[in-house]
Amino acid sequence: MNINLKNKTVLLGITGSISAYKSCEIARLFIKAGATVHIVMTPSAKKFISALTFEALTRNKVLSDDSESWSSDLNHIDIANKCDIFIIAPITANTINKLSKGIADNILLQTALAFKGKILIAPSANTQMLKNHYTNGSLKMLKVNDCIVIESQTKLLACGDIGDGALAEPLEIFYQGAKALLEEDFWLDRKVVVTGGGTREKIDEVRYLSNFSSGKMANSVALALYLKGADVCYITTTDNQNLPNDIYTIDIDSSQEMLGYTIDAVRVAKKGKMSKTSMNSVDAPHLIQKRAYLFMISAISDFTPKYPQQGKVKKSMVGDEWNIELKSTKDILTEVNKDSLVTIGFKAEMDSSSGLDNAKNMLHNKDLDAVCYNLLADSDSFGTDDNSISFISKDGVIDFGLKSKDELSFKILDESKKLTNE
């Protein structure tokens, strides 16, 4: 994960929950991404973890009731003005109920009242306290007032109960905070389909044909789109456990499944979703749908066994040689209806003399808006964290050079924005 939050400032609020220790990891993730992190703690939070811990992590003085100073900028007004987002993680049921009613009887709540930007809260509480109708009503009120609620988890709680109320994973909280910092109006709520990974073509119930595609490039593009605010449908054959929970993921295996789900997802995506800016427009009766995008990154097998076998074919049944008859698979980019769709294909080649020309031909032969081309050295080129991409469109070729796949993903999105006049 290589997300750039340089020049971004995060205010992390901590309340009196046993999960306060997880806030250290949340702070670390933002710092690793290049953000500046400031901390504000309630008196109860300091019973669970010391301010010194966070000062060592962030290299910034912690704001608390007994550290607030009006001879410096360590006060609830100045710190609220200097930060881009305010994340309260963990937030207790007590603070949820006070925050929804504008009560400001400690330094964290005073800072929240003074904060003008986006506020995100990650609840952590006993199940009954969280589901109590007062707390439930407070959460609804906070959502109405544009507070972003990062949902808690169901698991074994510190009190010994099993139920909803555990703090969301630090990585999930980081992702939602990064999204609040990075989202753009162009991508906001735009429907995007991403495909990833190498398909697996079944020979029998235990064997398949596939390729070396790791799916890392597709994971990075799906994540970048999420962070920019897109409504992502990700169709993949590979592991995606470290992606945000809000990314709608469809796990598939074969090229036939990839074809069917991609066609269905594109059909749904092209129905579009209205942008928030256009909803507020004086031309509301003439609302324009945002065009959907397809990033076809998956490595589709060119051939599949003509007669996949049931059960496991034993070696004794086959003999010394096994001749498997193959048939060609359908080309998904040819089959998909690309009307009103911005389509970006991905092309991996190993022939340095003809690879670029092949990618350019793909642009025209498959009626694409752009092609991302990379030249591979050998099978060891798959699964790396870095890649080399050339972005090909009707306007020419842009060489991004060798960069991390996360960094390349944001560059691909920046160029992809130029493919439509919106």
Legacy VTK file of the C-alpha trace (Angstrom):
# vtk DataFile Version 3.0
C-alpha trace
ASCII
DATASET POLYDATA
POINTS 422 float
0.000 0.000 0.000
1.573 3.243 -1.166
-1.015 6.014 -0.710
0.313 9.564 -0.784
-1.224 11.834 1.872
1.612 14.333 1.922
0.444 17.847 2.922
-2.704 16.379 4.511
-3.411 16.911 8.214
-5.467 14.476 10.289
-6.966 15.105 13.719
-7.434 11.823 15.576
-9.763 11.886 18.584
-9.634 9.152 21.222
-12.282 8.431 23.869
-12.386 6.090 26.873
-12.621 2.649 25.285
-10.517 -0.471 25.811
-9.797 -0.364 22.065
-7.957 2.951 22.454
-4.681 1.084 21.959
-5.701 0.414 18.332
-5.575 4.164 17.710
-1.778 3.838 17.713
-1.987 1.735 14.556
-4.459 4.172 12.971
-2.052 7.043 13.629
0.864 5.000 12.284
-0.941 4.243 9.001
-1.607 7.930 8.342
1.949 8.912 9.257
3.340 6.190 6.976
1.249 7.667 4.133
2.861 11.083 4.703
0.085 12.818 6.651
0.603 15.011 9.703
-1.353 13.645 12.667
-2.599 15.569 15.714
-4.239 13.891 18.695
-7.008 15.036 21.054
-7.931 12.833 24.027
-10.760 12.832 26.541
-9.894 12.431 30.233
-11.317 8.893 30.101
-9.104 7.957 27.141
-5.993 8.764 29.171
-7.010 6.067 31.684
-6.471 3.466 28.936
-3.403 4.817 27.130
-0.987 7.650 27.826
-0.614 10.863 25.857
3.133 10.203 25.765
2.574 7.182 23.505
0.898 9.329 20.873
3.407 12.141 21.211
6.179 9.635 20.491
4.284 8.367 17.430
3.196 11.698 15.958
5.947 14.039 17.201
3.137 16.446 18.131
1.897 17.518 21.554
-1.408 15.850 22.485
-4.368 18.147 23.141
-6.224 17.300 26.354
-8.122 19.144 29.080
-4.941 19.696 31.068
-2.620 20.525 28.136
-4.746 23.129 26.324
-2.886 26.414 25.913
-4.049 29.786 24.653
-0.490 31.075 24.369
0.120 28.605 21.516
-1.961 26.817 18.881
-2.571 23.835 21.185
-6.230 24.636 21.809
-9.523 23.374 20.458
-10.028 26.327 18.076
-6.615 26.407 16.421
-6.246 22.651 16.123
-9.714 22.439 14.535
-8.731 25.062 11.969
-5.445 23.424 10.952
-6.728 19.874 10.267
-8.373 18.563 7.095
-10.441 15.759 8.668
-11.397 14.736 12.204
-11.552 11.003 12.978
-12.827 9.908 16.392
-11.664 6.311 16.825
-12.686 4.798 19.088
-15.830 6.710 19.986
-17.869 5.442 22.943
-21.657 5.352 23.244
-21.369 8.207 25.740
-19.541 10.451 23.260
-21.856 9.444 20.393
-24.892 10.586 22.350
-23.262 13.825 23.476
-21.896 14.636 20.014
-25.309 14.239 18.371
-26.796 16.784 20.795
-24.012 19.355 20.603
-22.852 18.820 24.173
-19.285 20.027 24.695
-18.261 19.149 28.239
-14.726 17.990 27.406
-11.919 19.066 25.092
-12.696 16.523 22.353
-16.351 17.546 22.094
-15.405 21.236 22.133
-13.026 20.548 19.241
-15.776 18.707 17.349
-18.098 21.725 17.662
-15.355 23.992 16.354
-14.426 21.685 13.459
-15.720 22.738 10.022
-14.470 19.797 7.920
-15.502 16.169 7.598
-15.962 14.229 10.823
-15.649 10.432 10.834
-16.514 8.292 13.842
-15.677 4.648 14.548
-17.868 3.300 17.378
-16.589 0.891 20.017
-19.006 -0.175 22.743
-20.860 -3.050 24.342
-23.541 -4.404 21.997
-26.466 -3.351 24.174
-25.055 0.153 24.683
-24.522 0.522 20.932
-27.954 -0.849 20.003
-29.787 1.120 22.693
-32.460 3.261 21.059
-30.848 6.444 22.366
-27.464 5.559 20.793
-29.136 4.279 17.643
-31.057 7.530 17.302
-27.902 9.550 17.898
-26.072 7.663 15.137
-28.937 8.359 12.742
-28.834 12.048 13.659
-25.079 12.209 13.096
-25.452 10.574 9.666
-28.133 13.102 8.722
-25.635 15.826 9.623
-23.048 14.347 7.219
-20.976 12.615 9.872
-19.375 9.499 8.355
-19.920 6.423 10.539
-17.349 3.649 10.152
-19.338 0.583 11.134
-18.227 -1.566 14.064
-17.580 -5.312 13.877
-19.293 -8.348 15.353
-16.857 -10.442 17.386
-15.858 -11.368 20.938
-15.872 -8.114 22.905
-13.639 -7.163 25.816
-16.590 -7.569 28.214
-16.884 -11.223 27.190
-20.037 -10.855 25.084
-20.144 -11.837 21.421
-21.878 -9.211 19.316
-21.645 -5.983 17.364
-19.534 -3.269 18.936
-15.891 -4.031 18.225
-13.882 -1.212 16.658
-13.446 -1.456 12.890
-10.022 -2.647 11.754
-7.406 0.154 11.767
-6.795 -0.375 8.036
-10.506 0.099 7.277
-10.550 3.306 9.334
-7.456 4.491 7.483
-9.058 3.764 4.098
-12.208 5.715 4.938
-10.134 8.615 6.261
-7.936 8.610 3.155
-11.062 8.588 0.993
-12.384 11.652 2.819
-9.088 13.394 2.021
-8.696 12.295 -1.614
-12.161 12.048 -3.179
-12.795 14.120 -6.320
-16.065 15.311 -7.795
-15.246 13.706 -11.161
-15.081 10.210 -9.670
-17.526 10.752 -6.804
-20.354 8.170 -7.060
-19.332 7.332 -10.648
-19.966 3.657 -11.368
-16.807 1.793 -12.343
-16.239 -1.882 -13.138
-12.750 -3.327 -12.582
-11.693 -6.853 -13.507
-8.567 -8.492 -12.139
-6.494 -11.648 -11.822
-5.833 -14.573 -14.109
-8.797 -16.811 -14.882
-8.706 -20.491 -13.957
-9.984 -22.927 -16.580
-11.002 -26.240 -15.013
-9.417 -29.458 -16.284
-11.010 -31.577 -13.572
-12.123 -30.919 -9.998
-8.545 -30.426 -8.724
-6.606 -29.098 -11.747
-6.900 -26.017 -13.929
-5.140 -23.965 -16.609
-4.164 -20.435 -15.632
-1.422 -17.803 -15.901
0.969 -15.927 -13.623
-1.193 -12.812 -13.153
-1.183 -11.793 -9.472
-4.074 -9.317 -9.595
-1.994 -6.686 -7.759
-2.409 -4.041 -10.485
-6.189 -4.506 -10.466
-6.280 -4.335 -6.661
-4.368 -1.049 -6.790
-6.683 0.454 -9.427
-9.800 -0.636 -7.503
-8.387 0.923 -4.323
-7.431 4.185 -6.068
-10.935 4.465 -7.541
-12.491 3.881 -4.106
-10.277 6.559 -2.553
-11.340 8.993 -5.282
-14.994 8.332 -4.418
-16.061 5.986 -7.217
-18.767 3.344 -6.804
-16.608 0.303 -7.608
-17.658 -3.185 -8.675
-14.565 -5.404 -8.608
-14.683 -8.775 -10.399
-11.619 -10.819 -9.536
-10.043 -14.254 -9.263
-7.459 -13.256 -6.648
-7.181 -12.396 -2.973
-8.670 -9.005 -2.044
-8.751 -9.192 1.750
-6.833 -5.942 2.246
-9.274 -3.833 0.218
-11.927 -1.572 1.811
-15.154 -3.271 2.857
-17.209 -0.831 0.766
-15.794 -2.140 -2.518
-18.407 -4.502 -3.931
-16.436 -7.605 -4.892
-17.455 -10.573 -7.022
-15.167 -13.606 -6.756
-15.011 -15.734 -9.903
-12.812 -18.413 -11.443
-13.266 -19.004 -15.160
-13.261 -16.853 -18.279
-16.922 -17.760 -18.817
-17.816 -16.425 -15.369
-15.725 -13.302 -16.002
-17.594 -12.707 -19.264
-21.047 -13.108 -17.739
-20.432 -11.018 -14.632
-18.624 -8.275 -16.563
-21.472 -7.906 -19.060
-24.020 -7.775 -16.210
-21.939 -5.316 -14.158
-21.430 -2.996 -17.130
-25.146 -3.082 -17.903
-25.956 -2.037 -14.340
-23.146 0.555 -14.261
-24.381 2.274 -17.424
-27.632 3.096 -15.670
-25.457 5.688 -13.905
-25.840 7.665 -10.702
-26.404 11.401 -10.338
-23.585 13.527 -8.976
-24.146 15.567 -5.829
-23.114 18.742 -7.624
-25.651 18.255 -10.401
-28.374 17.525 -7.848
-27.876 21.053 -6.536
-27.827 22.582 -9.994
-30.417 25.097 -11.158
-30.721 22.888 -14.253
-31.984 19.971 -12.153
-34.604 18.910 -14.761
-31.747 18.298 -17.225
-29.517 16.177 -14.996
-26.681 14.432 -16.813
-25.588 10.940 -15.848
-21.930 10.326 -15.241
-20.508 7.919 -17.821
-19.511 4.553 -16.434
-15.964 3.203 -16.758
-14.562 -0.281 -17.334
-10.953 -1.089 -16.430
-10.320 -4.499 -18.010
-7.170 -5.564 -16.138
-7.801 -9.297 -15.764
-5.623 -11.773 -17.658
-8.173 -13.911 -19.485
-7.081 -17.390 -20.580
-7.050 -17.637 -24.362
-8.042 -21.302 -24.217
-10.105 -23.532 -21.960
-10.433 -27.343 -21.826
-13.085 -28.494 -24.242
-14.215 -31.327 -21.991
-13.605 -30.558 -18.279
-13.803 -33.752 -16.259
-15.899 -34.520 -13.222
-14.003 -35.661 -10.128
-10.236 -36.198 -10.132
-8.624 -37.820 -13.143
-6.122 -40.350 -11.806
-2.709 -40.821 -13.372
-3.374 -44.532 -13.727
-6.379 -43.724 -15.915
-4.389 -41.466 -18.244
-1.049 -43.174 -18.701
2.231 -41.498 -19.569
0.643 -38.791 -21.753
-2.496 -36.714 -21.340
-3.698 -34.897 -24.412
-6.154 -32.211 -23.360
-8.278 -30.768 -26.156
-8.687 -26.980 -25.851
-11.077 -24.446 -27.336
-10.674 -20.691 -27.565
-12.424 -18.445 -25.050
-14.544 -15.448 -25.976
-12.895 -12.020 -26.051
-14.638 -10.047 -23.310
-13.696 -6.611 -24.648
-15.311 -7.551 -27.956
-18.433 -8.971 -26.329
-19.114 -6.057 -23.940
-21.455 -3.329 -25.154
-19.250 -0.236 -25.017
-21.918 2.342 -25.897
-21.792 5.205 -23.339
-18.931 3.380 -21.613
-15.333 4.563 -21.183
-13.229 1.444 -21.630
-9.573 1.027 -20.691
-7.840 -2.218 -21.625
-4.558 -3.588 -20.280
-1.964 -5.252 -22.473
1.094 -7.207 -21.289
3.707 -8.131 -23.899
7.143 -9.768 -23.907
8.260 -8.775 -27.404
10.045 -5.427 -27.194
10.071 -5.031 -30.970
6.319 -5.363 -31.555
4.711 -5.044 -28.101
3.920 -1.331 -28.323
2.466 -1.694 -31.827
0.322 -4.590 -30.646
-1.032 -2.409 -27.821
-1.777 0.416 -30.258
-3.595 -2.018 -32.552
-5.636 -3.244 -29.583
-6.848 0.330 -29.044
-8.408 0.444 -32.512
-9.299 -3.213 -33.129
-11.322 -3.485 -29.923
-12.734 0.056 -30.024
-11.194 1.121 -26.700
-10.700 4.577 -25.253
-7.254 3.739 -23.880
-4.799 0.903 -23.359
-2.316 0.508 -20.505
0.684 -1.319 -21.911
3.531 -2.924 -20.037
6.513 -4.860 -21.347
7.367 -7.947 -19.296
10.814 -9.497 -19.085
9.711 -13.017 -18.034
7.399 -14.814 -15.620
9.250 -13.221 -12.688
7.747 -9.879 -13.773
4.392 -11.003 -12.399
3.491 -10.414 -8.753
5.929 -7.545 -8.175
4.948 -4.364 -6.333
6.281 -2.184 -9.177
5.301 -1.921 -12.805
6.079 0.071 -15.930
3.042 1.423 -17.775
2.581 3.335 -21.008
-0.861 4.960 -21.334
-2.050 4.841 -24.952
-5.006 6.853 -26.227
-5.971 8.608 -29.460
-3.939 11.582 -28.205
-0.707 9.594 -28.088
1.484 7.613 -25.706
2.437 8.699 -22.170
5.219 6.718 -20.502
4.722 6.658 -16.725
8.016 4.842 -16.169
8.726 2.312 -13.413
6.721 3.071 -10.257
4.793 1.283 -7.548
1.470 -0.122 -8.727
-0.374 2.102 -6.238
1.317 5.219 -7.613
0.688 4.119 -11.205
-2.999 3.618 -10.441
-3.482 7.275 -9.525
-1.653 8.342 -12.692
-3.879 6.067 -14.766
-6.976 7.653 -13.189
-5.695 11.160 -13.893
-5.265 10.330 -17.583
-8.539 8.394 -17.717
-10.433 11.523 -16.648
-9.387 13.137 -19.935
-11.178 10.458 -21.985
-14.568 12.111 -21.488
-15.705 15.734 -21.791
-17.494 15.698 -18.418
LINES 1 423
422 0 1 2 3 4 5 6 7 8 9 10 11 12 13 14 15 16 17 18 19 20 21 22 23 24 25 26 27 28 29 30 31 32 33 34 35 36 37 38 39 40 41 42 43 44 45 46 47 48 49 50 51 52 53 54 55 56 57 58 59 60 61 62 63 64 65 66 67 68 69 70 71 72 73 74 75 76 77 78 79 80 81 82 83 84 85 86 87 88 89 90 91 92 93 94 95 96 97 98 99 100 101 102 103 104 105 106 107 108 109 110 111 112 113 114 115 116 117 118 119 120 121 122 123 124 125 126 127 128 129 130 131 132 133 134 135 136 137 138 139 140 141 142 143 144 145 146 147 148 149 150 151 152 153 154 155 156 157 158 159 160 161 162 163 164 165 166 167 168 169 170 171 172 173 174 175 176 177 178 179 180 181 182 183 184 185 186 187 188 189 190 191 192 193 194 195 196 197 198 199 200 201 202 203 204 205 206 207 208 209 210 211 212 213 214 215 216 217 218 219 220 221 222 223 224 225 226 227 228 229 230 231 232 233 234 235 236 237 238 239 240 241 242 243 244 245 246 247 248 249 250 251 252 253 254 255 256 257 258 259 260 261 262 263 264 265 266 267 268 269 270 271 272 273 274 275 276 277 278 279 280 281 282 283 284 285 286 287 288 289 290 291 292 293 294 295 296 297 298 299 300 301 302 303 304 305 306 307 308 309 310 311 312 313 314 315 316 317 318 319 320 321 322 323 324 325 326 327 328 329 330 331 332 333 334 335 336 337 338 339 340 341 342 343 344 345 346 347 348 349 350 351 352 353 354 355 356 357 358 359 360 361 362 363 364 365 366 367 368 369 370 371 372 373 374 375 376 377 378 379 380 381 382 383 384 385 386 387 388 389 390 391 392 393 394 395 396 397 398 399 400 401 402 403 404 405 406 407 408 409 410 411 412 413 414 415 416 417 418 419 420 421
